[in-house]
Amino acid sequence: MVERPIHRLVDGKARPEFDDLAEESIVTLYSNGEIVVKLLATPIDLEDLAIGHIRCEGRGHVDSMTLDGHDLHLYGNFTKRPTDDLLTAACGACTTGDIEQPLDSVSRTICLTSDIGKMINKMKEEQLLFSSTGGVHAAAVFNQNGDLLIVREDIGRHNAFDKAIGASIREQFNAKILVLSGRIGWELVAKGVRSDVELIIAVGAISSAAEALARSSGITLVGFAASKNPAIVGDLSRIIDKPSSSA
């Protein structure tokens, strides 16, 4: 976060003060001196972002990297995005190139034994940047017992997802359950398919395109997870102890 001068409107009068703002910068990934992709992101956990973005976009894998400010020089086997792409903080699937529909099916290996509401609360307790700025999203990795393993924050919800997956890769375990602070859109389910996430739980709503992709790929989605009556799409056996079925 960065401290910047603002005016605070108090009782109809403007009062000058300083406020903590969520930082947003251009982060550029390079390979052999050429741009792989440019991202508008919160410039923290950038190694996680780079590894996770390449994996979640189905563009290969990163073997190693060097960090120079907001520039990362990657070494590995991956494909570049179109050179004129700039993925903004609001843009998880925007591109001048083609948007590729994931065709894979995810594994079926987990059954959640924890209370979803408690998981949401655990994530919120670790959203330190959000507590200071109110301007970032979060993605958290849990195991099926409801233990919080990783939390990552970013001004872009898709960047937070990438960072959480990248962190799990760096720590050498498979992220199967992700909890998100916002809604579930198509681009987040697509990232889940490409990284073999089985269960995505979110505070917000599920979009129609996300619902369709979840059904075709076998991912289970839970929307409005902080409410008393969450909405579920897909295989119920991952969250309810009963034979597999679909909603």
N, C-alpha and C positions, 0 to 999 in steps of 0.2 A: 504494500500500500504506500501511497505518497500523501504527504500533507500539502494542501493547497488552500489559498485564501478564498473565502466565499462570503456572502452576506446571508445571515440568518434572519428570516422574517419572524419577528416576535411582537405580538400585539399590534400588528399593522405597521411596524417600523423595522427598517433594515439595520441589522447590527453586524458589523464586520467581525469575522473570526476565522479560524483555520479549521479545516475538516480533513479527516482521513478518507481518501478516495481509492477505489479499486484501480490498480495499475493495469494499463492496457498498452502493449507494445507490439511492434512487428517482430516476430521470431522467424528466422530464416534457416531452413535446413539445406545444406549443401552436400554434394558428392562430386569429388574430382573437380572442384571449382565451379560446378554448375548447380543452379538452384533446383532442388527437389520439390520444395513447396514453401510458400510464405504463409504464416499464420498470424492473426491478431490474437494475442493471448496474454494472460497474466504471467509475467516472467519469473516464475518460481517453478521448481521441479521440472526444469526444461529437459533433462535427460529422460525422465519418465514420459514427458510429452512426445519427444522424438520417437522413442521406441514404441510407445503405445499407438501413436498416429500411424506409423508404418504398418503395424500389425492390424489395427482396427480398420484401416482402409484397404486391407488385402493387397498391399504393395510390396510384400517381401519381409525381410528381417534385417535388423541392425546388429552387426557383430561388435562394433566399437565406435567411439566418437570422441571428438574434442570439442570443448565449449569455449567460445570467445565472445564474451558479453551476451548478446541475444542471438548470436550466430552459432549453429552447431554443424560441424563437419563430420559426416557420417561415412562409415565403412561397412559394407555388407552387400547384400543382394536385394535390390529393390528397383521399382520403376518410378519415374518422375510423374508429377501432375503436368497438365499443360502449362507452359511457361508464364502465361499471363494470368494464372489463377492467384487470387489472394483470398484466403478463407478468413472472413471476418468473425468476430466473436458471436454473431448471430447466425452464422452460416456453416452448418455441418455438412451439407451436401451440395452447396453452390459450386458451379464450375462452368467454364467455357467448353469443357470436354464432355464426354458421355458420363451419365450416372449409371453405374453398373449395379444391377439387381443381384444380391447374393442368392445363390442357388443351393447352398449347402444346408444340411440338417445338423442341428446341434446334438450333443450327447444327451443321454438320460441317465444320470448317475447320482443325483442328489435328492434328498427329501428334507425340507426345512423343518426343524423341531423347535424353533424359537418363535416368540410372539413378534409379529411384524411391527406393531406399534412401539415396542421397546427398542427394536433395531433402529427405527426412525429417530427416536430420542437419543440413542447412543451417537448416531451420526451428527445430530444437531449440536451435541455437547462438544464435538471436535471441530466444528466449523468456526475456527478462530478468526479467519480473515473476514468471513461474513459478519461475525459479531462486531468487528471493528468498522466495517465499511457498508454492510448491507448490500453490496454490489456484486457478489460472486455466487456461482453455483458450486455444488459439491457432488462427488461420486464416491461411494464407499464400498469396499469389498468386505463381505462377511463370509464365514463358513456356515455350514448347515446347522451348527449348534447356536448360531446367533452371536458368535464372537466377532468383534470388529477387528479387522486385519489391517486395513488401509483406508485413509481418507485423503482425497486430493481436491483442491479448490481452483477455480478459474472463472474468469469473467464469461467464458463461453462454456455452455453445458457440455458440448461435444469435446472440448479440450479437457474438461474435468474427467470425462469418461476415458479419454486416451491416457491421461496421466495415471489413473487408477490401474488400467490394464498394463501400462508400461512399468509401473512400480511392482506389480505382481510378477511380471516377467523378470525384472531385475532381482527380485527376491526368490525367484525360482519356484513359484507355485502357480497352479491354475486358478484363475478367478472364475468362479461358477455363479456367484450371487452378487449382483450389484444393486445398491440402493442409491437413488437419485433424488436431488432436492427439488427438481422441477417436474415437467411433463415428460411423457414418452412419445417422441416423434419417430418417424421412419428412420432417420439417419442414426439414431441411437440403437434401434433394434438391428439395423444393418451392421453396426460396429460389433454388437453382441454376437451376431451370427459368425462374423469373420474371426472372432476371438474365442468362440465356443462357450459363451456365457449361456447358462441354462435358465436363469431366473432374474428378471429385472423388476425391481420394486421402486415405485416413485410416489412422491408426495402429490404430484399433479395428475392430469388426465392422460388418457391413451388416445392417440390420433387414429383415424380410420386406416391410414396407410401402415401405421405401426401394427395395428391389429391384424391386417392381412398378411404382413410379412412374418409376424410371430406365428401365425397358424401354419403357414407354408414351411417354415423352418423348424418348428417344434419348440420354440422358446415359450416360456410361461411369463406373462406380464401381470403385475398387480398395480393398478392405478388408485389414486385417492387413498394411499396406504395409511395415512394418519387418521382417517375417518373411522367411524364405527362399522361402516359397511363398504369395504374396499371392492373395487371392480376387478375381476380376474378374467384373463383371456388365456386359453390353452390348457395344457395338461395339469389337472388339479393334483395329481399324485405328488408333485414336487412340494406342495404346501399343506396337503391334507392327507392323513393316513387312511387312504381308501384306494380301491382299484383305480387305475388310470382312466380318466375320462376327459372330455373337452367341454368347455362352456361357450 
